[in-house]
C-alpha cells in the first residue's frame, strides 16, 4: 500500500454516512433536507441587483454579523445560517426571497432548508456578495469602491 493509501485510505473505499446524520446535521446547516428544489432558482449578480432595485424580492442575508456590518444590501434581513431554524417563522413563505451570503454556498444551503419548509419562491445569489455590484452599505464600503 502506498503512503497516500496508508494515510488517507483507499481511493475506492466508500464511506456510508452515519445513521444519525439527519439528527446531527451540518454545523452550518439548520438541518439536512432531501426535498426537491422546486422553489429555488440560482440568479447571477446582475439579475439579483435588478430584482432588489425593482423591489421584487425581500433579501435574506445568512452571513454572520461581522460580514453583514462590512457590506450588505440595504434593507436585508440578517439571520445567520446557524440561527435560521430558530427565525424562519419571522419570514413570509409566500413572498419571493433573494438569499445571500458571501460566496453563494451558505445561501444555497439556506434555500434548500427554506424550500423544505414550503417557501414558494427563493433565489440564490450565485457568487454571493463578493459578486454583487448593486447598491450596498456598510463599514467596508468606500467612496471609491465599485460596490
C-alpha positions, 0 to 999 in steps of 0.5 A: 500500500502506498503512503497516500493509501496508508494515510488517507485510505483507499481511493475506492473505499466508500464511506456510508454516512452515519445513521444519525446524520439527519439528527446531527446535521451540518454545523452550518446547516439548520438541518439536512433536507432531501426535498426537491428544489422546486422553489429555488432558482440560482440568479447571477449578480446582475439579475439579483441587483435588478430584482432588489432595485425593482423591489421584487424580492425581500433579501435574506442575508445568512452571513454572520454579523461581522460580514453583514456590518462590512457590506450588505444590501440595504434593507436585508434581513440578517439571520445567520445560517446557524440561527435560521431554524430558530427565525424562519417563522419571522419570514413570509413563505409566500413572498419571493426571497433573494438569499445571500451570503458571501460566496453563494454556498451558505445561501444555497444551503439556506434555500434548500432548508427554506424550500423544505419548509414550503417557501414558494419562491427563493433565489440564490445569489450565485457568487454571493456578495463578493459578486454583487455590484448593486447598491450596498452599505456598510463599514467596508464600503468606500467612496471609491469602491465599485460596490 
